Amino acid sequence: MWRKYINEVLFDSSIILVLLIVATIGKGAYDLFSSGHLYLWKYTLSLIHEMLGTVIFFAILEGISLALKHQKKS
């Protein structure tokens, strides 16, 4: 049981990491295209916001999944 849960958490963490990398590259490309500058401090702040958003999103998905599994058992 724990092994399955750890595998799911690691998979979700890898998705979060990929989303953060893609979002950072996209933000950098947008900043370079729109203003011609890279704003490193803005990237740190946006990474923090994106990380919080993805963690909340996956927590909601995990909660829904748990509720559906519990409902199917009942």
Secondary structure in CASP SS format (residue, H / E / C, confidence):
PFRMAT SS
TARGET T0000
AUTHOR 0000-0000-0000
METHOD secondary structure of the structure
MODEL  1
M C 1.00
W H 1.00
R H 1.00
K H 1.00
Y H 1.00
I H 1.00
N H 1.00
E H 1.00
V H 1.00
L H 1.00
F H 1.00
D H 1.00
S H 1.00
S H 1.00
I H 1.00
I H 1.00
L H 1.00
V H 1.00
L H 1.00
L H 1.00
I H 1.00
V H 1.00
A H 1.00
T H 1.00
I H 1.00
G H 1.00
K H 1.00
G H 1.00
A H 1.00
Y H 1.00
D H 1.00
L H 1.00
F H 1.00
S H 1.00
S C 1.00
G C 1.00
H C 1.00
L C 1.00
Y C 1.00
L H 1.00
W H 1.00
K H 1.00
Y H 1.00
T H 1.00
L H 1.00
S H 1.00
L H 1.00
I H 1.00
H H 1.00
E H 1.00
M H 1.00
L H 1.00
G H 1.00
T H 1.00
V H 1.00
I H 1.00
F H 1.00
F H 1.00
A H 1.00
I H 1.00
L H 1.00
E H 1.00
G H 1.00
I H 1.00
S H 1.00
L H 1.00
A H 1.00
L H 1.00
K H 1.00
H H 1.00
Q H 1.00
K H 1.00
K H 1.00
S C 1.00
END
